[in-house]
Amino acid sequence: MEYKEIMHLFFKFMHMHRQKVQAYIDEMELYHGQLPILEAVRKNNGCTQTEIAETLHVSAPSIANSIKRLEKNGLIIKEVDPDDNRRSVISITEKGDVVASTCRKKFDEIDEKCFGSLTKDEQKQLYNLLEKMIYNLGREDHE
């Protein structure tokens, strides 16, 4: 078997997975990348934009538009920190909590559909193979 065949199958899987996830994101009227922000706020209610960015390993400015959209849609609230007027704190609304919870359940169902027919050993083997491939790609960056 050639690498190209494996990569083609891998990309086909990723494309199908992304389509299912995107269809549900569209149904929930979210943009790609907003669910991780909602989940970060949900876990750390009253956090700052910088704290969200650190949790998600991105820059604070890169999530600014998403935070504005989430606020506009009533999923989060951004308020001045009562203890420090220079900071804003972000909290999840009841609507945002419902959306985050519903999306997470649906995404877990999609993942279960993907991996449900694999045995625990097959899942572990797949995990180890992917880790090895990631290591191989990253290795050239450190040489």
Wavefront OBJ file of the C-alpha trace (Angstrom):
o trace
v 0.000 0.000 0.000
v 1.292 3.453 -0.874
v 1.341 6.511 1.383
v -0.921 8.323 -1.050
v -3.702 5.780 -0.526
v -3.452 6.119 3.244
v -3.386 9.908 3.078
v -6.362 9.924 0.722
v -8.345 7.796 3.166
v -7.213 9.932 6.094
v -8.301 13.144 4.333
v -11.604 11.524 3.322
v -12.270 10.649 6.961
v -11.342 14.146 8.159
v -13.509 15.732 5.469
v -16.533 13.594 6.377
v -16.051 14.276 10.084
v -15.711 18.004 9.472
v -18.867 18.032 7.319
v -20.926 16.398 10.082
v -19.543 18.744 12.727
v -19.988 21.798 10.487
v -23.590 20.874 9.694
v -24.387 20.844 13.381
v -22.445 24.057 14.056
v -24.472 25.717 11.294
v -27.702 24.376 12.790
v -26.747 25.881 16.159
v -25.830 29.171 14.419
v -22.232 29.066 15.588
v -19.082 29.805 13.660
v -16.178 27.396 13.521
v -13.972 27.848 16.582
v -16.671 29.318 18.813
v -17.505 26.108 20.696
v -14.013 25.836 22.248
v -14.380 29.439 23.443
v -17.811 28.719 24.924
v -16.473 25.611 26.637
v -13.484 27.524 28.031
v -15.787 30.187 29.477
v -18.108 27.489 30.796
v -15.229 25.846 32.681
v -13.830 29.148 33.956
v -16.809 31.478 34.214
v -15.769 35.078 34.829
v -12.464 34.682 32.977
v -10.665 37.201 30.780
v -10.073 37.070 27.042
v -6.381 36.477 27.749
v -7.193 33.497 29.992
v -9.414 32.010 27.282
v -6.635 32.475 24.728
v -4.106 30.804 27.031
v -6.471 27.868 27.587
v -6.921 27.449 23.825
v -3.223 28.112 23.007
v -4.024 31.028 20.690
v -3.451 34.770 20.849
v -6.023 36.971 22.579
v -6.591 39.138 19.466
v -7.301 36.022 17.374
v -10.460 35.283 19.373
v -11.704 38.878 19.688
v -14.193 38.646 16.804
v -15.574 35.349 18.030
v -16.096 36.798 21.496
v -17.942 39.778 19.982
v -20.183 37.447 17.955
v -20.875 35.203 20.944
v -21.800 38.267 22.983
v -24.008 39.646 20.195
v -25.831 36.300 20.005
v -26.453 36.282 23.751
v -24.205 33.304 24.501
v -21.727 35.184 26.702
v -21.615 38.455 28.607
v -18.538 40.686 28.666
v -18.452 43.108 31.593
v -15.941 45.399 33.257
v -14.249 43.629 36.164
v -15.645 45.247 39.339
v -12.244 44.785 41.027
v -10.220 46.269 38.154
v -11.827 48.685 35.692
v -9.019 48.018 33.181
v -10.099 44.395 32.708
v -13.181 42.759 31.254
v -14.531 39.449 32.489
v -16.494 37.046 30.347
v -19.324 34.878 31.628
v -21.526 32.331 29.912
v -25.256 32.949 29.724
v -27.921 30.313 30.263
v -28.438 30.206 26.494
v -24.690 29.782 25.975
v -24.571 26.969 28.518
v -27.386 25.121 26.723
v -25.732 25.608 23.314
v -22.321 24.429 24.589
v -23.811 21.398 26.320
v -25.955 20.434 23.323
v -23.062 20.809 20.871
v -20.689 18.807 23.052
v -23.208 15.948 23.294
v -23.709 15.945 19.522
v -19.962 16.034 18.825
v -19.441 13.177 21.270
v -22.111 11.211 19.368
v -20.284 11.866 16.090
v -16.992 10.703 17.630
v -18.688 7.629 19.107
v -20.003 6.807 15.641
v -16.442 7.086 14.284
v -14.757 4.989 16.938
v -17.590 2.830 18.251
v -16.823 -0.140 16.024
v -13.126 -0.160 17.007
v -12.024 -2.290 19.911
v -10.108 -0.625 22.759
v -6.930 -2.246 21.400
v -7.587 -0.859 17.905
v -8.229 2.595 19.364
v -4.959 2.414 21.305
v -3.100 1.217 18.218
v -4.543 4.071 16.133
v -3.614 6.546 18.867
v -0.033 5.239 18.981
v 0.315 5.345 15.196
v -0.944 8.929 15.030
v 1.378 9.947 17.867
v 4.298 8.407 15.990
v 3.361 10.246 12.785
v 3.061 13.549 14.667
v 6.439 12.934 16.265
v 7.973 12.178 12.855
v 6.656 15.431 11.383
v 7.737 17.471 14.401
v 11.161 15.902 14.544
v 12.405 17.765 11.464
v 11.512 21.050 13.165
v 13.954 20.289 15.987
v 16.860 18.999 13.938
l 1 2 3 4 5 6 7 8 9 10 11 12 13 14 15 16 17 18 19 20 21 22 23 24 25 26 27 28 29 30 31 32 33 34 35 36 37 38 39 40 41 42 43 44 45 46 47 48 49 50 51 52 53 54 55 56 57 58 59 60 61 62 63 64 65 66 67 68 69 70 71 72 73 74 75 76 77 78 79 80 81 82 83 84 85 86 87 88 89 90 91 92 93 94 95 96 97 98 99 100 101 102 103 104 105 106 107 108 109 110 111 112 113 114 115 116 117 118 119 120 121 122 123 124 125 126 127 128 129 130 131 132 133 134 135 136 137 138 139 140 141 142 143
